Amino acid sequence: MKRYALALIASVATLTTLAQNLVPNPSFEEYLECPQSTGELHQQVTSWYSWQLTPDFFQYCNNDGLGTAGIPDNAWGTQWPITGDAYSGVITFEDFNPEGREYMAAQLSTALNSGEQYYMMFHASMYDGGSKDLRWCATNNIGMRFFKDPDYTAFPPDANPLQPDNFAHLNYSEILDDYTNWTLIEGWFTADDDYNWVAIGNFFTDDQTDIVILNDEGACSGIYYIENVCVASSPEECDYLLSSDANRPLTSANIYPNPATESVRFSLPESELHNVDVFDMQGRLVKNIQDMSSGYELNVSTFQKGVYVVRVSNNQYFTTIKLIIQ
């Protein structure tokens, strides 16, 4: 069974439907099972695949486990998602693995029309070291490329990994060394074929890729978080993936007491009604409350002890709050 844990709430789904983004699952919120470690995008994220090596899938649910694939802290560092509770990650360069890359790819919901113009965008953020700090390194050439009926696959028995060949439809040619903020990578192109797949990664060979080593060991592993991918006929159709308050828009929402034993009350903006979803750390929906106002009291005495994630949303924004029940 697919679990739309902590993510696919009505407000986000509605916005996704209204916006004509051709990229399915653009912020990696739909998944099968909570990742247990890094390198699980291909196995867990709906509609996304690996075309070389093992791209990462980071999700809030992993925080209660090893935390190597959690949010905001994980094996590669610390970063909040722009929207939702997930993002992905790819390797753009490895000095010990010639032409070693990670490519993540998805089939477009509708093929592009040859001759028409399209706006394309995604966000990238460099990792800040994490457990790879001895190989901390920045690169250029992270980009987007379209394909028609490709047959690339990263895994046996029919492995046919994509190899870099120095072409991308969208490419960030500068060294990307910002590990604090998300960098918007965007552009336009005129389709020259009826492309039906999109991929993200470094499509340039090692000798065409610039690196900046940020460690004392002289080693290099370029790793980047990826978030909110969009291909559409206009930038406005991607606006729902842009948040000026990237981390948690509903900063005024709160729950008290926390930790709790018997009941909790919700402190919410007075002027609006909110929907609340309570998830356990396996991503299962435990409680749904609609049209909640500030001061609402929720009885949690029958909940099992442990950590829960409470998602509070209105018609525009949401926040997630970790709730501990003792």
Secondary structure, 3 states (H helix, E strand, C coil): CCECCCCCCHHHHHHHHHCCCCCCCCCCCCECCCCCCCCCHHHHECCEEEEECCCEEEEHHHHHCCCCCCCCEECCEECCCCCCCEEEEEEEEECCCCCCCCEEEEECCCCCCCCCEEEEEEEEEECCCHHHHHHEEEECCEEEEEECCCCCECCCCCCECCCCCCCCCEEECCCECCCCCCEEEEEEEECCCCCCEEEEECCCCHHHCCEEECCCCCCCEEEEEEEEEEEECCHHHHHHHCCCCCCCCCCCCEEECCCECCEEEEECCCCCCEEEEEEECCCCEEEEEEEECCCCEEECCCCCCEEEEEEEECCCCEEEEEEEEC
